[in-house]
């Protein structure tokens, strides 16, 4: 049976049109603007917060190093710049339930087959605080010091520069080639 478009009536054309519109509506992606906004906002706030915390940590390290080095003999006035790698890391508690099972099967001819199965799920442990769920933080790792530049009044003296480099190397466990000591003008 062949249908010819000329034989379709007004009602049949209307049904075909409505089915087409319905299919187009179903195929269009939908997004819930309220839930998307709620999900994106904490990420943006957290990124800005991490950036502020990193800068605060970096400034504190520079200030402490300046205070320490200025107390050394022959160093004089000092300015320090510390560069950090990464932004630190927050380690959260994970709940990892594990299930182990062993199945032994035998057949009529005396053969045996053993099947071992291990399954586990990993999920983050959350705390309830003021009606919000926040991840339980086990530890926070600070960013690693990548390099240090020291400008000191006594930086032109080889012995003073060596003492500054050794102090920075001892404090931050970085290689000597990542430490630069220069004389202040």
PyMOL commands that set and color helices and strands:
alter all, ss='L'
color gray80, all
select helices_A, chain A and resi 5-7+10-27+33-70+158-172+176-178
alter helices_A, ss='H'
color red, helices_A
select strands_A, chain A and resi 78-85+89-92+94-106+112-124+126-129+132-135+137-141+144-152+179-183
alter strands_A, ss='S'
color yellow, strands_A
deselect
rebuild
show_as cartoon
